[in-house]
C-alpha cells in the first residue's frame, strides 16, 4: 500500500520583472519523487519567467511495485516594475522653501512613500500622498526618497542626494535713537541701530538704508547716523539681500 501524494503549489503568482519566485510542492509524503515540466526533479524550483509550472509527485510502496501519482499546476504572471518619475516646483530657495511635487510615476494606482532627510541623514518629513507639498523651514541641504509599491507588490525606490538647498532668510531689524527727533535739540540727527544678524554681512549680503527723504546709505551696516534737513514724518527702511537672493 502506497500513500497517494497531493502536491500543492498554492495560488497563482504575480512575479515582478527581474525577481524570482520559489515554487515548492507541499503536502507530499516523505520519500516522494518529483518531476516538473521544466525537467527539474527537486521538491522546489525557481520560477523566473511567466508561464504554467506543473509538478508530478510519485510515491511507492515498500516493494516499489505500486506507484501513486499526484499533480498540481500553478500559473506565474509576469508584471512590470513601477517606473518612478516626478518634478518639483523648486529645489532651492529661501526659507521657508515650499515644495510642490508633480508625480509622473506609473502605474498611477501605486502607493507612495516620500521621505525627506536633513544633511545629517535624519528623517524630517514624510508623506504617503501621491503629490504632496512640503515646507522646509530651516536652512541646509535635504535629500529625498520616493518608494513606490504597485498593487501586485512590486517595489522600487529613487533616492536623490542633497536634492534641496534651503538658504537663510535674513531678518532686518533696527531701532531709531531718538525715535522722535527734535530739530531744536538734535538738529535733525537720528542714529539708527542695526539689530540684524552680522552673519548676513559676513557672507556678502547686500544692504541698504533708505531714510525716506531721498537719501540712502550702503556703507554702514552696523549703525548709521542720518541728519534730516526738514521736520516731518519719514518712513525708514533697512533692506538686506543675501547672495542667494533672499
C-alpha positions as CSV (number, residue, x, y, z in Angstrom):
1,X,0.0,0.0,0.0
2,X,1.4,3.4,-1.0
3,X,0.1,6.8,0.1
4,X,-1.2,8.9,-2.7
5,X,0.6,12.3,-3.0
6,X,-1.3,15.5,-3.4
7,X,1.3,18.1,-4.2
8,X,0.1,21.7,-3.5
9,X,1.8,24.7,-5.2
10,X,-0.5,27.3,-3.9
11,X,-2.4,30.1,-5.7
12,X,-1.3,31.6,-9.0
13,X,1.6,34.0,-8.6
14,X,2.3,37.5,-9.9
15,X,6.0,37.8,-10.5
16,X,7.7,41.2,-10.6
17,X,10.0,41.6,-13.5
18,X,13.6,40.7,-12.6
19,X,12.6,38.8,-9.5
20,X,12.5,35.1,-8.7
21,X,9.7,33.0,-7.2
22,X,10.3,29.8,-5.3
23,X,7.8,27.1,-6.1
24,X,7.5,24.2,-3.6
25,X,5.4,21.1,-3.8
26,X,3.9,21.0,-0.3
27,X,1.7,18.3,1.4
28,X,3.7,15.4,-0.1
29,X,4.6,12.2,1.9
30,X,8.3,11.6,2.7
31,X,10.3,9.8,0.1
32,X,8.3,11.0,-2.8
33,X,10.0,11.8,-6.1
34,X,9.2,14.9,-8.2
35,X,9.2,15.7,-11.9
36,X,8.5,19.3,-13.1
37,X,7.5,20.2,-16.6
38,X,10.8,22.2,-16.6
39,X,12.8,19.0,-16.2
40,X,13.7,19.6,-12.6
41,X,13.4,16.7,-10.1
42,X,13.7,18.6,-6.8
43,X,10.8,19.5,-4.4
44,X,11.4,23.2,-5.0
45,X,12.3,25.2,-8.1
46,X,12.9,28.8,-9.1
47,X,10.4,30.5,-11.5
48,X,12.0,33.4,-13.4
49,X,9.5,33.9,-16.2
50,X,5.8,33.8,-17.0
51,X,4.1,30.5,-17.7
52,X,2.5,27.4,-16.3
53,X,4.6,25.3,-13.9
54,X,3.5,21.7,-13.2
55,X,4.9,19.1,-10.8
56,X,4.1,15.5,-10.6
57,X,4.8,13.7,-7.3
58,X,5.3,9.9,-7.2
59,X,5.2,7.6,-4.1
60,X,5.9,3.9,-3.9
61,X,5.1,1.0,-1.6
62,X,7.9,-0.8,0.2
63,X,8.4,-3.2,-2.8
64,X,8.5,-0.4,-5.3
65,X,5.8,-2.2,-7.4
66,X,3.0,0.2,-6.7
67,X,3.3,3.8,-7.9
68,X,0.9,6.5,-6.9
69,X,0.9,9.9,-8.7
70,X,-0.3,13.4,-7.8
71,X,-0.1,16.6,-9.9
72,X,-0.6,20.3,-9.4
73,X,-0.1,23.3,-11.6
74,X,0.4,27.0,-10.9
75,X,0.4,29.9,-13.3
76,X,3.0,32.6,-13.0
77,X,2.2,36.0,-14.4
78,X,5.0,38.5,-15.0
79,X,4.0,42.1,-14.0
80,X,6.1,45.2,-14.6
81,X,8.1,47.1,-12.0
82,X,7.0,50.6,-11.2
83,X,8.6,53.5,-13.2
84,X,9.5,56.4,-10.9
85,X,9.4,60.0,-12.4
86,X,8.4,63.3,-10.7
87,X,9.0,67.0,-10.9
88,X,9.3,69.5,-8.1
89,X,8.3,73.2,-8.1
90,X,11.6,74.3,-6.6
91,X,14.7,72.6,-5.5
92,X,16.4,75.6,-4.0
93,X,15.3,78.9,-2.5
94,X,14.9,80.9,0.7
95,X,13.5,79.6,3.9
96,X,10.8,78.5,4.2
97,X,11.1,76.7,0.9
98,X,7.7,75.3,-0.2
99,X,8.0,72.3,-2.5
100,X,5.1,71.1,-4.6
101,X,5.6,67.7,-6.3
102,X,4.1,66.6,-9.6
103,X,4.2,62.8,-9.7
104,X,4.5,61.1,-13.2
105,X,5.3,57.6,-11.8
106,X,3.4,54.6,-13.2
107,X,1.2,52.8,-12.5
108,X,-0.7,55.7,-11.1
109,X,-2.6,53.5,-8.6
110,X,0.6,52.6,-6.8
111,X,1.2,53.5,-3.1
112,X,3.8,56.1,-2.5
113,X,6.1,56.9,0.5
114,X,8.0,60.2,0.4
115,X,10.8,60.8,2.9
116,X,12.9,63.9,3.4
117,X,16.2,63.7,5.3
118,X,18.4,66.6,6.5
119,X,22.1,66.9,5.9
120,X,22.8,64.5,8.8
121,X,20.6,61.8,7.4
122,X,17.8,62.4,10.0
123,X,14.3,62.0,8.7
124,X,12.4,65.3,9.0
125,X,9.2,64.8,6.9
126,X,7.2,62.0,5.3
127,X,4.1,61.7,3.3
128,X,2.0,58.9,1.6
129,X,0.1,61.3,-0.7
130,X,0.7,60.8,-4.4
131,X,1.5,64.5,-4.9
132,X,2.5,66.0,-1.5
133,X,3.6,69.6,-0.6
134,X,6.5,70.1,1.8
135,X,7.7,73.2,3.6
136,X,11.3,73.3,4.7
137,X,11.7,75.9,7.5
138,X,15.4,75.6,8.3
139,X,18.3,76.3,6.0
140,X,20.6,73.5,4.8
141,X,20.7,70.7,2.3
142,X,18.0,67.9,2.2
143,X,17.7,64.6,0.4
144,X,14.5,63.0,-0.9
145,X,13.4,59.4,-1.3
146,X,10.4,58.0,-3.1
147,X,9.4,54.4,-2.7
148,X,6.5,53.1,-4.9
149,X,4.7,49.8,-4.4
150,X,2.3,48.6,-7.2
151,X,-1.0,46.7,-6.5
152,X,0.9,43.5,-7.2
153,X,3.6,44.2,-4.6
154,X,6.4,45.2,-7.0
155,X,8.5,47.9,-5.3
156,X,11.2,50.3,-6.4
157,X,12.8,53.4,-4.8
158,X,14.5,56.5,-6.1
159,X,16.9,58.5,-3.8
160,X,18.1,62.0,-4.7
161,X,21.0,63.1,-2.6
162,X,21.2,66.7,-1.5
163,X,18.3,67.4,-3.8
164,X,17.1,70.6,-2.0
165,X,19.1,73.6,-0.9
166,X,17.4,76.0,1.6
167,X,19.1,79.3,2.2
168,X,18.8,81.5,5.3
169,X,16.1,84.2,5.2
170,X,17.6,87.5,6.6
171,X,15.7,89.3,9.3
172,X,16.1,93.1,9.1
173,X,15.5,94.9,12.5
174,X,16.7,98.2,13.8
175,X,15.8,101.0,16.2
176,X,16.0,104.8,15.9
177,X,17.6,106.9,18.6
178,X,15.8,109.0,19.3
179,X,12.6,107.7,17.8
180,X,11.3,111.3,17.9
181,X,14.0,113.8,17.0
182,X,13.5,117.5,17.7
183,X,15.0,119.9,15.2
184,X,15.7,122.3,18.0
185,X,17.5,119.8,20.2
186,X,19.1,117.3,17.8
187,X,19.5,119.4,14.6
188,X,17.6,116.7,12.8
189,X,20.2,114.0,13.6
190,X,19.0,110.4,14.2
191,X,21.1,107.3,15.0
192,X,19.9,104.0,13.6
193,X,21.0,100.9,15.4
194,X,21.0,97.7,13.3
195,X,20.0,94.5,15.1
196,X,20.2,92.3,12.0
197,X,22.5,89.2,12.4
198,X,26.1,90.2,11.5
199,X,26.4,86.8,9.8
200,X,24.4,88.2,6.9
201,X,27.0,90.9,6.4
202,X,29.9,88.3,6.6
203,X,28.5,86.2,3.8
204,X,28.4,89.1,1.4
205,X,24.8,90.2,1.7
206,X,23.8,93.5,0.1
207,X,22.2,96.0,2.4
208,X,20.8,99.5,2.1
209,X,19.4,102.1,4.4
210,X,16.6,104.2,2.8
211,X,16.0,107.2,5.1
212,X,12.7,108.2,3.4
213,X,14.0,111.7,2.4
214,X,15.6,110.6,-0.9
215,X,18.9,109.6,0.6
216,X,20.3,106.1,1.1
217,X,23.4,104.5,2.7
218,X,25.1,101.3,1.6
219,X,28.4,101.7,3.5
220,X,27.4,101.4,7.2
221,X,26.0,98.0,8.1
222,X,26.0,98.0,11.9
223,X,24.9,101.5,12.8
224,X,24.5,104.7,10.8
225,X,23.6,108.3,11.6
226,X,21.5,110.5,9.3
227,X,20.6,114.2,9.5
228,X,17.3,115.4,8.3
229,X,17.1,118.9,6.9
230,X,13.4,119.4,7.5
231,X,11.0,118.3,10.1
232,X,8.3,115.8,9.2
233,X,7.4,112.1,9.2
234,X,9.8,109.7,7.4
235,X,9.5,106.0,6.6
236,X,12.9,104.4,7.1
237,X,13.7,101.0,5.5
238,X,16.6,98.7,6.0
239,X,16.8,96.1,3.1
240,X,19.1,93.1,3.2
241,X,19.6,90.7,0.3
242,X,21.7,87.6,0.6
243,X,24.0,86.3,-2.2
244,X,21.3,83.7,-3.0
245,X,18.7,86.4,-3.4
246,X,16.8,86.0,-0.1
